[in-house]
Amino acid sequence: MAGEVLVDALPYIDLGYDDPGVREAAIAMVEEECRRYRPTKNYLEHLPALNTTAFETELMTAEFERIQNRLPMEPLSMKRYELPPPPTGKMNEVTAWLESVDNSMAQLEHQAVRAMNLELMSEYGCEMWKSYLETLVSMQAKCQTRLAEIKKEIQDVNWARKTKQTQGGEKLRSLEAQWVMLVSKNYEIEQACAKLEERLYQKKMELNALQPASSLRANEEERKDD
């Protein structure tokens, strides 16, 4: 079929790769191919356009726009870690005090959650880390087992390739020897035929040389009879 590539390399039986000049010749062929290949600016025009925004989120898009416009990054807001009182002009407003109280309650709850997390870590942290490490060890063992299986599969494939190529190499060598023998026999037959043709030609020449003498003798005998 059109477009198929015939791979006829047999690395397990082919010889001569390490011979002097082979590597240089291969590099020269690659360089020659690179010189003859002149890609145009639109050599990828047969491919669909690259979608660079397929995995972008709104946050990423906004950040890319900020970087493109060379705008500074917004500073980290530390407002939730502060307990500011209402502004001086709003000291008598209930709404301002309610906002301050809500902020204080939120930060208090946040600190309470942090304290709870610390207590939980102190009580269960060691056991959780042990369990986590056991999980990692189990995952590592499974990965090592899978890695060994993959290496064995690779080795089996390489052995199968080597066996197949070795058998193919023996068959190729046998066919090559048979071909050489047949070519040699054909050459011998051609030589024998050439010699026979030469002998036939010589015999024809001798026969042609004898025919005039025999005709003269026949004429002389006829005259004597007369």
C-alpha positions in Angstrom: 0.0 0.0 0.0 1.1 3.6 -0.6 2.7 5.2 2.4 3.9 2.0 3.9 7.5 1.9 5.0 9.5 -1.3 4.5 11.8 -1.9 7.5 14.4 -4.4 6.4 16.9 -3.8 9.2 17.9 -6.9 11.2 20.1 -5.5 14.0 20.6 -8.9 15.6 22.2 -10.5 12.6 23.4 -7.5 10.4 27.1 -6.9 10.8 29.3 -4.0 9.8 27.8 -1.2 11.8 31.0 -0.7 13.8 33.3 -0.8 10.7 35.4 2.3 10.0 33.5 4.9 7.9 30.0 3.4 8.4 29.0 6.0 11.0 30.4 8.8 9.0 28.6 7.6 5.9 25.3 7.5 7.8 25.8 11.0 9.2 26.6 12.3 5.7 23.4 10.8 4.4 21.4 12.4 7.2 23.1 15.8 6.5 22.4 15.5 2.8 18.7 14.7 3.5 18.6 17.8 5.8 20.1 20.0 3.1 17.6 18.8 0.5 14.6 19.3 2.9 13.7 22.9 2.8 10.6 23.5 5.0 8.4 26.4 4.1 6.9 28.8 6.6 3.6 27.0 6.4 4.8 23.5 6.3 2.3 22.6 9.1 -0.7 24.1 7.3 -2.2 20.7 6.7 -2.6 20.3 10.5 -5.4 21.9 12.5 -4.6 25.1 14.4 -3.2 24.7 17.9 -5.8 25.5 20.6 -3.7 27.0 23.4 -6.8 28.0 25.5 -8.4 24.6 25.8 -7.4 24.2 29.5 -7.4 27.8 30.6 -9.6 29.0 33.4 -11.0 32.5 34.0 -8.4 33.0 36.6 -5.6 31.9 34.3 -6.9 34.1 31.5 -7.0 37.1 33.8 -3.4 36.4 35.0 -2.1 36.0 31.5 -3.7 39.3 30.5 -2.1 41.0 33.5 1.3 39.6 32.6 0.8 40.6 28.9 -0.1 44.2 30.0 2.9 44.2 32.4 0.7 45.2 35.4 1.9 44.6 38.9 0.4 41.7 40.9 -2.2 42.7 43.5 -0.8 42.6 47.0 -2.1 39.9 49.4 -4.9 41.3 51.4 -4.2 41.0 55.2 -7.5 42.5 56.2 -9.0 39.3 57.5 -6.1 39.0 60.0 -6.7 42.5 61.4 -9.2 43.7 64.0 -9.7 47.3 63.1 -12.3 49.4 64.9 -14.9 51.4 63.0 -13.5 54.5 61.3 -13.4 57.7 63.4 -16.3 59.2 61.5 -18.5 56.1 62.1 -17.9 55.4 65.7 -21.6 56.1 66.5 -22.9 53.9 63.6 -24.3 50.5 64.6 -23.7 49.1 61.1 -19.9 49.9 61.3 -19.8 48.2 64.7 -21.7 45.1 63.4 -19.1 44.7 60.6 -16.3 44.9 63.2 -18.0 42.3 65.4 -18.6 40.0 62.4 -15.0 40.3 61.4 -13.9 39.5 65.0 -16.2 36.5 65.1 -14.9 35.2 61.8 -11.3 35.5 62.9 -12.1 33.9 66.3 -13.7 31.0 64.5 -10.7 30.7 62.2 -8.3 30.5 65.2 -10.6 28.0 66.9 -10.5 25.8 63.8 -6.7 26.1 63.7 -6.5 25.1 67.4 -8.8 22.1 66.7 -6.6 21.0 63.8 -3.5 21.2 66.0 -5.2 19.1 68.7 -6.2 16.5 66.0 -2.7 16.5 64.6 -1.2 16.0 68.1 -3.5 13.1 68.8 -3.8 11.4 65.4 -0.9 12.9 63.4 1.6 10.1 64.1 -0.8 7.3 63.3 -2.0 9.1 60.1 1.6 9.6 59.0 2.3 5.9 59.6 -0.8 4.9 57.7 0.2 7.3 54.9 3.7 5.9 54.8 2.3 2.4 54.7 0.2 3.4 51.7 3.2 4.9 50.0 5.2 1.7 50.6 2.3 -0.4 49.2 2.1 1.8 46.2 5.8 1.6 45.7 5.7 -2.2 45.9 3.0 -2.3 43.3 4.9 0.0 41.1 8.1 -2.1 41.5 6.1 -5.2 40.6 4.6 -3.5 37.6 8.0 -2.2 36.6 9.4 -5.8 36.8 6.5 -7.1 34.7 7.1 -4.4 32.0 10.9 -5.1 32.0 10.1 -8.8 31.6 7.7 -8.0 28.7 10.4 -5.9 27.1 12.9 -8.7 27.5 10.4 -11.2 26.1 9.8 -9.0 23.1 13.6 -8.6 22.5 14.1 -12.3 22.9 11.3 -13.0 20.4 12.7 -10.5 18.0 16.2 -11.9 18.4 14.9 -15.5 17.9 12.9 -14.5 14.9 15.7 -12.5 13.3 18.2 -15.3 14.0 16.0 -17.8 12.3 15.4 -15.4 9.5 19.1 -14.8 9.3 19.8 -18.6 9.0 17.2 -18.8 6.2 18.6 -15.8 4.5 22.1 -17.2 4.6 20.8 -20.6 3.3 18.9 -18.8 0.5 22.0 -16.7 -0.3 24.2 -19.8 -0.4 21.6 -21.4 -2.7 21.5 -18.3 -4.9 25.3 -18.3 -5.1 25.3 -22.0 -6.0 22.6 -21.5 -8.7 24.5 -18.5 -10.1 27.7 -20.5 -10.2 26.0 -23.4 -12.0 24.4 -21.0 -14.5 27.8 -19.5 -15.1 29.3 -23.0 -15.6 26.4 -23.9 -17.9 27.0 -20.7 -19.9 30.7 -21.4 -20.2 30.0 -25.0 -21.4 27.4 -23.7 -23.9 29.9 -21.2 -25.1 32.5 -23.9 -25.6 30.0 -26.1 -27.4 29.1 -23.3 -29.7 32.7 -22.7 -30.4 33.3 -26.4 -31.2 30.2 -26.4 -33.4 31.5 -23.4 -35.2 34.9 -25.0 -35.7 33.3 -28.2 -37.0 31.1 -26.2 -39.4 34.2 -24.5 -40.7 36.0 -27.8 -41.1 33.0 -29.3 -42.9 32.8 -26.3 -45.2 36.5 -26.7 -45.9 36.1 -30.4 -46.8 33.1 -29.9 -49.1 35.0 -28.3 -52.1 37.6 -31.1 -52.0 35.0 -33.8 -52.0 33.2 -32.2 -54.9 36.4 -32.1 -56.9 37.1 -35.7 -56.3 33.6 -36.6 -57.4 34.1 -34.7 -60.6 37.4 -36.4 -61.3 35.9 -39.8 -60.8 33.1 -39.0 -63.2 35.6 -37.9 -65.9 37.5 -41.1 -65.5 34.4 -43.1 -66.0 33.6 -41.2 -69.1 
